[in-house]
């Protein structure tokens, strides 16, 4: 907004130009005492004739000129014959058009809306309206009034209208009563309100500070919140302490709430891994399922009459190679075991083994599918193996079910038509996704888990890959030998040194690994911009689109937020020929490099040639803005092989991608990587972050920054502890 000072305007809705029924975003013409103005914002279910008081600020639209951007809207039902007629004639109520609206208003005048809501039978006095139709009109009106009253109620607590929309989808006309009865229902996964938002409503309604609804909701909030920290459970004493710190009601009140939640089935408490563990029921069941299924597969050796040694030898001959001992063992194990793990760092031959396993499965006439957690990882897997690979979500047929909940088409009742599944980048897979994949595998299906256990763990809850390996319950091949060609790479050599806690020789300017010492953050920033805009494109022929800047952190001068702003200015500056759109904290411009930040299973894409298409764009996908269309309020993005059209309100799913955090780069590989190595939060300056960043580079890695920061990261092998029971369940069968 041009003016940060909020003001209020009042008026009547003259016309609805655009309205998105899913999220409530609307473009309105408002008749005010000072003339007709355009207003935009989240105003769900709005109709002509309604009186509004809007709070917001003026802004200038690139194409449409001055608009009022509304942050809040107080709505009043239309009053007066003309306003009521406009409201009814707009089609706001089903079965009432302009002609019938005129007849009703002529009959009842200013009392029209009161009659429709409270005395609908009187509508039958109007010619052409039966008693049945009168009731239908009243039901439709009361339904709309229900959403309106819910919005008005939540607006006074400054809650987003989207929460009201989700509540109404689930509870219908009873949504307001449901919220007033227990505001904490808004914190459920399907609604998504923060605990503190719901708590504000509850306390205003007179709920006691130690009432069961509040304390139980606080407990569930703590468990849900810590899923984002990677924990599948919290120890009992830590959960009690955290909850009490949040709402300060005393430990005994919290322990009583925990007991009640366990009795009702929302929470499970069990001794595991030496901890008195408290789980959300869903994640307890996921962990149990994964452990049971993996143990069952591990205990089911394949009975085969095939001469495995001869079969592997045939694969070697086909590819014209001779496997090293560990590689031979990996391919051999795939023939003998229903489930196995293949792990190792860069240059140790994982891809060679995977190709061999695929060839082996082909010779056994097995239908094999390949998958990875992200789109970029799946694409890389396809390129390395020459076989089609899909994201796990696409493989399982991910979609949105009732209450906007993620559902999979493939499950126990409708399993994958596959005899073997090979999954790459398994370190990125959380406990929920692993459960979904295993559930979709029919009995007898084989599973090969491939990955690098020394990379960062999954963003979601659990420590799946590491837990499986450390449990020793599943056959595991660890590749450690670096092959000659890979050993010539400074990237590979130094990645392994760092993984062992050894600081590389940063003065060694190898062909693909460089360190540029910059002790001041502003100098690091200047150097990174120069590398991207000038030196690499002009001296090495590497285009900016093939360069990925990484940083451990979002904040600071060399954090991704500032880097993205500076790199955008250098690589894609504003010009008269480029349209741009401000959304949230970002300015998106045609030509910008952007990243999808969440899985969207419903968005439609078309291939570049226009002959094929599908649905789904996934967290981590990187594309380029091709066109911004202000007429239709859309943005076209090219994700390398597919074109996706976003509505402006969907831009909340996008971020600039000139610079990414190391965590966001997991599963991807780039021709050239520039790593910003400056001071940051201690939990981010660790060995696994540095190792993961370096192993993202395929041809060139340049570290820009302070050698002391690099030394700190190499020497700090501390990993944030994740509370997970999977390893214990695999070690000690239940």
C-alpha positions in Angstrom: 0.0 0.0 0.0 1.2 3.5 -0.8 -0.1 4.9 2.5 0.4 2.8 5.6 -2.2 4.9 7.5 -5.5 3.0 7.5 -8.7 5.0 6.9 -12.4 4.1 6.8 -14.9 4.5 3.9 -18.6 3.8 4.0 -20.9 3.1 1.1 -23.3 0.7 -0.6 -22.2 -2.1 -3.0 -23.2 -1.0 -6.5 -21.7 -4.0 -8.3 -19.6 -7.1 -7.8 -17.0 -7.2 -10.5 -15.2 -10.3 -9.4 -15.7 -12.9 -6.6 -13.8 -16.0 -5.7 -16.1 -18.4 -3.8 -13.2 -20.4 -2.3 -11.3 -17.7 -0.5 -13.8 -14.8 -0.5 -11.6 -12.4 -2.5 -13.8 -9.8 -4.3 -13.5 -6.7 -6.5 -16.4 -4.3 -5.8 -17.8 -1.0 -7.0 -18.8 1.0 -3.9 -21.2 4.0 -4.0 -19.9 6.4 -1.4 -20.8 10.0 -0.6 -17.7 11.1 -2.5 -18.6 9.0 -5.6 -18.1 5.5 -6.9 -14.8 3.8 -5.9 -13.3 0.4 -6.5 -12.6 -1.8 -3.5 -10.7 -5.1 -3.3 -10.2 -7.5 -0.4 -11.5 -10.6 1.3 -15.3 -10.0 1.5 -17.0 -13.4 1.0 -20.6 -13.7 -0.1 -20.9 -10.0 -0.8 -23.9 -8.8 -2.9 -25.1 -5.5 -4.4 -27.2 -3.4 -2.1 -25.2 -4.2 1.0 -23.9 -1.4 3.2 -20.3 -1.6 4.0 -17.8 0.1 6.3 -14.3 -0.7 5.0 -11.0 -0.2 6.8 -7.9 -0.1 4.7 -5.8 2.2 2.5 -5.6 3.5 -1.0 -3.3 2.0 -3.6 -2.6 2.5 -7.3 -3.2 -0.6 -9.5 -0.8 -1.0 -12.5 -3.7 -1.2 -14.9 -6.9 -0.1 -13.1 -5.7 2.9 -11.3 -6.7 3.9 -7.7 -8.3 1.2 -5.6 -9.2 0.9 -1.9 -7.5 -2.2 -0.4 -9.8 -3.3 2.4 -8.3 -5.1 5.4 -11.6 -5.4 7.3 -15.2 -5.0 6.3 -18.2 -4.4 8.5 -21.4 -5.4 6.6 -25.0 -4.2 7.1 -28.0 -5.6 5.4 -29.5 -3.3 2.8 -32.2 -0.9 4.0 -34.6 1.1 2.0 -36.6 -0.1 -1.1 -33.9 0.7 -3.7 -31.1 -1.0 -1.8 -33.2 -4.1 -1.0 -34.3 -4.4 -4.6 -30.7 -4.2 -5.8 -29.7 -6.9 -3.4 -32.5 -9.3 -4.4 -32.2 -8.5 -8.1 -28.5 -9.4 -8.1 -29.4 -13.1 -7.7 -28.1 -13.1 -4.1 -31.0 -15.5 -3.2 -31.7 -18.6 -5.3 -35.0 -18.5 -7.2 -35.3 -14.7 -7.0 -34.6 -12.7 -10.2 -35.1 -9.0 -11.1 -38.8 -9.3 -12.0 -39.7 -11.3 -8.9 -37.5 -9.0 -6.7 -39.6 -6.0 -7.9 -42.9 -7.8 -7.1 -41.7 -8.7 -3.6 -40.3 -5.2 -2.8 -43.5 -3.6 -4.1 -45.5 -5.8 -1.8 -43.5 -5.6 1.4 -41.3 -2.5 1.0 -38.8 -1.8 3.8 -40.0 -5.0 5.7 -39.0 -7.3 2.8 -35.9 -8.9 4.3 -37.6 -9.4 7.8 -40.5 -11.1 6.0 -38.2 -13.4 4.1 -36.3 -14.5 7.2 -39.1 -14.7 9.8 -42.4 -15.0 8.0 -41.7 -16.7 4.6 -45.2 -17.9 4.2 -46.3 -14.3 3.5 -44.3 -14.4 0.3 -47.0 -16.7 -1.2 -49.1 -13.6 -1.3 -47.0 -12.4 -4.2 -48.3 -13.6 -7.6 -46.3 -16.6 -8.9 -44.7 -17.6 -5.6 -46.0 -20.9 -4.1 -45.7 -21.8 -0.4 -42.9 -24.3 -1.3 -41.0 -21.7 -3.3 -41.4 -19.2 -0.4 -39.8 -21.7 2.0 -36.9 -22.3 -0.4 -36.3 -18.6 -0.7 -36.3 -18.2 3.1 -33.9 -21.2 3.6 -31.5 -19.7 1.0 -31.7 -16.3 2.7 -31.1 -17.7 6.2 -28.1 -19.6 4.9 -26.5 -16.5 3.6 -27.4 -14.7 6.8 -25.7 -17.5 8.7 -22.4 -16.9 6.9 -22.8 -13.1 7.3 -23.4 -13.3 11.1 -20.4 -15.7 11.4 -18.2 -13.2 9.5 -19.4 -10.3 11.6 -18.8 -12.3 14.8 -15.2 -13.3 13.9 -14.4 -9.8 12.4 -14.6 -8.2 15.8 -11.8 -10.5 16.9 -9.7 -9.7 13.8 -9.9 -13.2 12.5 -9.4 -13.8 8.8 -12.6 -14.3 6.7 -11.1 -17.5 5.3 -11.6 -19.1 8.7 -15.3 -18.2 8.5 -15.5 -19.8 5.1 -13.9 -23.0 6.2 -16.1 -23.2 9.3 -19.2 -22.7 7.2 -18.2 -25.4 4.8 -18.0 -27.9 7.7 -20.8 -26.7 10.1 -23.2 -24.9 7.7 -25.9 -22.8 9.3 -24.8 -24.1 12.8 -21.2 -22.7 12.4 -21.7 -19.6 14.6 -23.4 -21.7 17.3 -20.6 -24.2 17.1 -17.9 -21.5 17.5 -19.7 -19.9 20.4 -20.1 -23.3 22.0 -16.4 -24.1 21.7 -14.1 -21.6 19.9 -11.3 -24.0 20.0 -12.8 -26.1 17.1 -11.1 -23.4 15.0 -7.7 -24.8 15.8 -8.5 -28.1 14.1 -6.4 -29.0 11.0 -9.4 -28.4 8.6 -9.9 -24.8 9.9 -6.3 -23.8 10.7 -6.7 -21.0 13.2 -3.9 -20.4 15.7 -4.5 -21.4 19.3 -4.0 -17.8 20.4 -6.7 -16.6 17.9 -9.2 -19.1 19.2 -8.2 -18.3 22.8 -8.9 -14.7 22.3 -12.5 -15.5 21.2 -13.0 -18.0 24.1 -11.8 -15.7 26.8 -14.0 -12.9 25.4 -17.0 -15.2 25.6 -16.4 -15.9 29.2 -14.7 -19.3 29.1 -12.8 -20.0 32.3 -9.0 -19.9 32.0 -8.8 -23.5 33.3 -11.8 -25.0 31.5 -11.4 -28.3 29.9 -11.9 -27.0 26.3 -9.1 -24.5 26.7 -6.5 -26.7 28.4 -7.1 -29.7 26.0 -6.8 -27.4 23.0 -3.6 -26.0 24.4 -2.2 -29.5 24.8 -3.1 -30.5 21.2 -1.7 -27.2 20.0 1.7 -28.0 21.6 1.8 -31.4 20.0 0.8 -30.0 16.6 3.2 -27.1 16.8 6.1 -29.4 17.5 5.4 -31.5 14.5 7.0 -28.6 12.6 10.2 -29.2 14.7 10.3 -32.8 13.5 8.9 -34.5 16.6 6.4 -37.3 16.3 5.8 -37.2 20.0 6.7 -35.1 23.1 7.8 -36.6 26.4 5.1 -36.3 29.0 6.9 -33.9 31.4 8.0 -31.6 28.5 4.4 -31.5 27.2 3.0 -30.6 30.6 5.7 -27.9 31.1 5.2 -26.4 27.6 1.4 -26.3 27.9 1.6 -24.7 31.4 4.0 -22.1 30.1 1.5 -21.3 27.3 -1.6 -20.9 29.4 -0.3 -20.9 33.1 -3.0 -23.0 34.7 -0.9 -25.3 36.9 0.5 -28.7 36.2 -2.3 -30.7 37.7 -4.9 -29.1 35.5 -2.8 -29.9 32.5 -2.2 -33.5 33.5 -6.0 -33.9 34.0 -6.5 -32.7 30.4 -3.9 -35.1 29.1 -5.7 -38.0 30.8 -9.0 -36.9 29.3 -7.4 -36.6 25.8 -6.0 -40.1 26.1 -9.4 -41.5 27.1 -11.2 -39.8 24.2 -8.6 -41.1 21.7 -7.2 -37.7 20.5 -3.9 -38.5 22.1 -1.9 -41.7 22.9 0.6 -42.1 25.8 3.1 -44.9 25.7 6.6 -45.8 26.9 8.9 -45.9 23.9 12.6 -45.3 23.4 12.9 -44.8 27.1 10.4 -41.9 27.1 7.0 -41.4 28.4 5.8 -40.4 25.0 2.6 -38.4 24.1 1.5 -38.6 20.5 -1.3 -37.2 18.5 -3.3 -40.3 17.5 -2.7 -39.9 13.8 1.1 -40.0 14.2 1.1 -42.8 16.7 -0.8 -44.9 14.3 1.5 -43.9 11.4 4.7 -44.8 13.4 3.1 -48.1 14.4 2.1 -48.9 10.8 5.5 -48.1 9.3 7.3 -50.2 11.9 5.0 -53.2 11.5 5.1 -53.1 7.7 8.9 -52.8 7.4 9.4 -55.6 9.9 7.0 -57.8 8.1 8.8 -57.1 4.8 12.2 -57.6 6.3 11.2 -60.9 7.8 9.9 -62.1 4.4 13.0 -63.2 2.4 12.2 -63.9 -1.2 12.2 -67.5 -2.2 13.7 -67.7 -5.6 15.1 -70.4 -7.8 17.0 -67.8 -9.8 20.8 -67.9 -9.8 21.3 -64.4 -8.4 25.0 -64.3 -9.0 24.5 -65.2 -12.7 21.8 -62.6 -13.0 23.9 -59.8 -11.5 26.7 -60.9 -13.8 24.4 -60.6 -16.8 23.5 -57.0 -15.7 27.2 -56.2 -15.5 27.7 -57.5 -19.0 24.8 -55.5 -20.3 26.1 -52.3 -18.9 29.8 -53.1 -19.6 30.9 -52.5 -16.0 32.3 -54.5 -13.1 30.7 -53.8 -9.8 32.8 -53.1 -6.7 32.0 -55.5 -3.8 29.5 -53.2 -2.1 27.8 -52.4 -5.4 27.5 -56.1 -6.2 26.1 -56.7 -2.8 23.5 -54.0 -3.3 22.2 -55.4 -6.5 22.3 -58.9 -5.1 20.4 -57.8 -2.0 17.7 -56.3 -4.1 17.1 -59.8 -5.7 16.9 -61.5 -2.3 15.2 -59.0 0.0 11.7 -57.5 -0.1 13.0 -54.3 1.5 16.5 -52.8 1.6 18.4 -49.5 2.1 21.1 -48.2 -0.2 22.9 -45.2 1.2 26.1 -43.3 0.5 27.5 -39.8 -0.2 28.2 -38.2 -3.6 30.4 -40.1 -6.0 30.0 -43.4 -4.3 28.0 -45.1 -7.1 24.4 -45.0 -5.8 23.1 -44.2 -9.3 25.1 -47.1 -10.8 23.5 -49.4 -8.3 20.0 -48.1 -8.9 20.4 -48.7 -12.7 21.6 -52.2 -11.9 18.7 -52.9 -9.6 16.2 -51.6 -12.3 17.9 -53.9 -14.9 17.7 -56.8 -12.4 14.0 -56.2 -11.8 13.4 -56.1 -15.5 15.1 -59.5 -16.0 12.8 -60.8 -13.2 9.8 -59.4 -15.1 8.9 -57.1 -12.3 6.9 -53.9 -12.9 9.1 -51.2 -11.2 8.1 -47.6 -10.4 10.5 -44.9 -9.4 9.7 -42.0 -7.1 11.1 -39.2 -5.0 9.7 -36.7 -2.5 10.0 -33.5 -4.7 9.4 -32.7 -8.4 13.0 -31.7 -8.9 14.3 -34.9 -7.2 12.0 -37.0 -9.4 13.2 -35.2 -12.6 16.8 -35.7 -11.6 16.1 -39.4 -10.9 14.6 -39.7 -14.4 17.6 -38.1 -16.0 20.1 -40.3 -14.2 18.2 -43.6 -14.8 16.6 -43.0 -18.1 13.3 -44.2 -16.6 10.2 -42.2 -15.7 10.0 -41.1 -12.1 7.2 -39.4 -10.2 6.8 -37.5 -7.0 5.5 -39.7 -4.3 2.3 -37.5 -4.1 1.7 -37.9 -7.9 2.4 -41.6 -7.7 -0.2 -42.0 -5.0 -2.7 -39.8 -6.7 -2.8 -37.0 -4.1 -5.9 -34.8 -4.0 -8.0 -32.7 -1.7 -10.8 -34.4 0.1 -13.6 -33.4 2.4 -12.7 -30.4 4.6 -9.7 -29.6 2.4 -7.8 -32.6 3.8 -5.1 -34.3 1.8 -6.2 -37.7 0.5 -4.5 -40.3 -1.7 -6.2 -42.3 -4.4 -3.8 -45.2 -3.9 -4.1 -47.0 -0.5 -4.8 -50.4 1.0 -8.1 -50.7 -0.9 -6.6 -49.4 -4.2 -2.9 -50.3 -4.2 -0.3 -49.4 -6.8 0.0 -51.7 -9.8 3.7 -52.3 -9.1 5.9 -55.2 -8.1 8.7 -53.0 -6.9 9.1 -49.4 -5.8 12.5 -47.6 -5.8 12.5 -44.3 -3.8 15.3 -41.8 -4.0 16.1 -38.9 -1.5 14.5 -41.0 1.3 16.1 -38.7 3.9 13.4 -36.1 3.0 10.5 -38.4 3.7 8.5 -37.9 6.9 6.5 -40.5 8.9 3.2 -39.6 7.3 4.3 -39.9 3.7 6.2 -43.1 4.5 3.0 -44.6 6.0 1.0 -43.6 2.9 3.5 -45.1 0.5 3.7 -48.4 2.4 -0.1 -48.6 2.7 -0.3 -48.2 -1.1 2.0 -51.1 -1.8 0.3 -54.4 -2.3 1.5 -57.6 -0.5 4.6 -58.9 -2.0 5.8 -55.6 -3.5 9.5 -54.9 -3.0 10.9 -51.6 -1.7 14.3 -50.1 -2.2 15.1 -47.0 -0.1 17.9 -44.8 -1.5 19.4 -41.7 0.0 22.2 -40.0 1.8 21.7 -40.3 5.6 24.1 -37.5 6.3 21.9 -34.9 4.7 19.3 -32.8 6.5 16.3 -34.8 7.8 12.8 -34.3 6.5 11.0 -31.0 7.1 8.0 -32.9 8.4 7.8 -35.1 11.6 10.0 -38.1 12.1 13.6 -39.2 11.4 12.5 -42.0 9.1 15.6 -42.8 7.0 18.1 -42.4 9.9 15.9 -44.4 12.2 15.6 -47.3 9.7 19.3 -47.4 9.1 20.3 -47.2 12.8 17.8 -49.8 13.8 19.6 -52.4 11.7 16.2 -54.1 11.2 16.4 -53.6 7.4 19.2 -54.9 5.2 21.4 -51.9 4.4 24.3 -51.3 2.0 26.5 -48.4 2.8 28.6 -47.2 -0.2 31.7 -45.4 1.0 34.3 -45.8 -1.8 34.7 -42.7 -4.0 35.3 -43.7 -7.6 38.2 -42.3 -9.6 36.2 -39.9 -11.8 34.2 -38.6 -8.8 37.4 -38.3 -6.7 38.7 -35.8 -9.2 35.9 -33.5 -8.3 36.7 -30.9 -5.5 32.9 -30.9 -4.7 32.8 -34.6 -4.0 36.2 -34.7 -2.3 35.5 -31.8 0.0 31.9 -32.9 0.8 33.4 -36.2 2.2 36.0 -34.3 4.1 33.4 -32.1 5.7 31.2 -35.1 6.5 34.2 -36.5 8.4 34.7 -33.2 10.3 37.8 -32.2 8.4 38.1 -28.6 7.1 39.0 -28.7 3.4 41.9 -26.7 2.1 40.0 -23.6 1.2 43.0 -22.1 -0.6 43.0 -24.9 -3.2 41.3 -23.5 -6.3 40.2 -26.8 -7.8 38.3 -26.9 -11.1 34.9 -26.9 -9.5 35.3 -25.8 -5.8 36.2 -22.3 -4.9 36.2 -20.3 -1.6 36.1 -16.4 -1.9 37.0 -14.9 1.5 34.8 -12.0 2.5 34.7 -11.2 6.2 32.1 -8.4 5.9 28.5 -9.4 5.0 28.1 -6.4 2.7 31.2 -7.4 0.7 29.8 -11.0 0.5 26.6 -9.6 -0.8 28.4 -7.6 -3.5 30.4 -10.6 -4.6 27.4 -12.9 -4.9 25.5 -10.4 -7.0 28.6 -9.9 -9.2 29.1 -13.6 -9.7 25.5 -14.1 -10.7 25.1 -11.1 -12.9 28.6 -10.8 -14.5 31.4 -13.2 -13.8 29.8 -16.6 -14.2 27.6 -15.7 -17.3 30.4 -13.9 -19.1 33.5 -15.9 -18.1 32.1 -19.4 -17.7 29.0 -19.3 -19.9 26.7 -20.2 -17.0 23.4 -18.4 -17.3 21.8 -16.9 -14.2 18.9 -19.4 -14.5 21.5 -22.2 -14.0 22.9 -20.6 -10.8 21.3 -21.2 -7.5 22.3 -19.1 -4.5 21.9 -20.8 -1.1 22.0 -19.5 2.4 21.6 -21.2 5.8 19.2 -18.5 6.9 16.4 -16.2 5.8 17.5 -13.2 7.8 20.6 -11.0 7.8 22.3 -9.3 4.9 23.2 -12.6 3.2 19.9 -14.3 4.2 17.5 -15.3 1.4 15.1 -12.4 1.9 17.7 -9.7 1.3 19.5 -11.8 -1.3 16.3 -12.2 -3.3 15.6 -8.5 -3.3 19.2 -7.6 -4.4 19.4 -10.4 -7.0 16.1 -9.4 -8.5 17.2 -5.8 -8.9 20.4 -7.0 -10.6 19.1 -9.8 -12.7 15.6 -8.6 -13.5 15.2 -4.9 -12.9 12.0 -3.1 -13.5 11.3 -1.8 -17.0 8.5 -0.4 -19.1 8.2 -3.7 -20.9 7.7 -5.8 -17.8 4.6 -5.9 -15.8 4.9 -6.5 -12.0 2.5 -7.3 -9.2 3.0 -6.5 -5.5 1.7 -9.3 -3.2 2.5 -9.4 0.5 6.2 -8.6 1.1 7.2 -9.3 -2.5 7.2 -7.6 -5.9 6.7 -10.2 -8.6 7.9 -9.2 -12.0 7.7 -10.9 -15.4 10.9 -12.8 -15.9 11.3 -13.5 -12.2 12.5 -16.9 -10.8 9.9 -18.1 -8.3 9.3 -21.2 -6.2 6.1 -23.0 -5.2 6.1 -23.2 -1.4 3.3 -25.7 -0.7 1.8 -28.7 -2.4 -1.2 -27.7 -4.5 -2.8 -30.9 -5.9 -5.7 -29.2 -7.7 -4.0 -26.5 -9.8 -4.1 -27.2 -13.5 -1.1 -27.2 -15.8 -0.6 -27.6 -19.5 2.5 -28.8 -21.4 4.5 -26.3 -23.4 3.3 -27.7 -26.7 -0.3 -27.7 -25.4 -0.9 -31.4 -26.2 -1.0 -32.7 -22.7 -1.8 -31.5 -19.2 -2.6 -32.5 -15.6 -3.0 -31.2 -12.1 -0.6 -30.5 -9.3 2.4 -28.2 -8.5 4.5 -29.2 -5.5 6.5 -27.6 -2.8 10.0 -26.8 -4.1 9.1 -26.6 -7.8 10.9 -23.6 -9.4 9.7 -21.7 -12.4 9.8 -18.4 -14.2 7.0 -15.8 -14.5 6.1 -15.5 -18.2 3.1 -13.2 -18.0 1.2 -11.1 -15.6 -2.4 -10.4 -16.8 -4.1 -7.6 -14.9 -7.3 -7.9 -17.0 -8.0 -11.4 -15.7 -5.9 -11.0 -12.6 -3.7 -14.0 -13.4 -0.1 -14.9 -13.6 1.4 -17.5 -16.0 4.5 -19.5 -14.7 6.7 -21.8 -16.7 7.9 -24.8 -14.6 10.3 -26.0 -17.3 8.0 -28.5 -18.9 4.5 -27.2 -17.8 2.6 -23.9 -17.8 0.5 -23.0 -14.8 -1.9 -20.1 -14.5 -2.3 -18.7 -11.0 -5.1 -16.4 -9.8 -3.6 -13.4 -8.0 -4.9 -14.6 -4.7 -3.0 -17.9 -5.2 0.3 -15.9 -5.2 0.4 -16.6 -1.5 1.9 -20.0 -2.6 4.9 -18.3 -4.3 8.2 -16.9 -3.2 11.2 -15.4 -5.1 13.7 -18.2 -5.8 16.9 -16.4 -6.8 18.1 -17.4 -3.4 16.9 -20.4 -1.3 17.6 -21.7 2.2 19.6 -24.9 2.2 16.6 -26.7 3.7 14.5 -25.6 0.7 17.1 -27.0 -1.7 16.9 -30.5 -0.5 16.4 -33.1 -3.2 17.5 -30.7 -5.9 20.7 -30.4 -8.0 22.0 -27.3 -9.8 24.6 -26.7 -12.4 26.2 -24.1 -10.2 25.7 -23.2 -6.5 26.9 -20.1 -4.7 26.7 -20.6 -0.9 26.6 -17.5 1.4 28.6 -18.3 4.5 28.0 -15.5 7.0 27.0 -15.4 10.6 23.6 -16.7 11.6 21.6 -18.5 14.2 23.7 -21.3 15.8 21.2 -24.1 15.0 21.7 -23.4 11.3 25.5 -23.2 11.4 26.0 -27.0 11.5 27.8 -29.6 9.5 24.7 -31.2 8.0 23.6 -27.8 6.5 27.1 -27.2 4.9 27.2 -30.8 3.6 23.7 -30.6 2.1 24.5 -27.3 0.5 27.7 -28.5 -1.1 26.1 -31.7 -2.5 23.5 -29.6 -4.4 26.2 -28.5 -6.9 26.7 -30.6 -10.0 29.5 -28.7 -11.9 30.5 -25.7 -9.8 30.5 -24.7 -6.1 31.5 -21.2 -4.8 31.5 -20.4 -1.1 31.5 -16.7 -0.4 32.0 -15.5 3.1 34.0 -15.9 6.3 36.3 -18.9 6.9 35.5 -18.8 10.6 31.9 -19.6 9.7 32.9 -22.5 7.6 35.1 -23.8 10.4 32.2 -23.5 12.9 29.9 -25.5 10.6 32.5 -28.2 10.0 33.2 -28.6 13.7 29.6 -28.4 14.8 28.0 -31.9 14.2 25.2 -31.2 16.6 21.9 -32.4 15.3 18.7 -31.1 16.8 17.1 -34.0 18.6 13.9 -35.3 17.2 11.5 -37.3 19.4 10.7 -40.3 17.3 9.8 -43.9 18.3 10.4 -45.6 15.0 13.9 -46.8 15.6 12.9 -48.3 19.0 9.8 -50.0 17.4 12.1 -51.5 14.7 14.7 -52.7 17.2 12.1 -54.1 19.7 9.3 -55.7 17.7 5.9 -55.4 19.4 
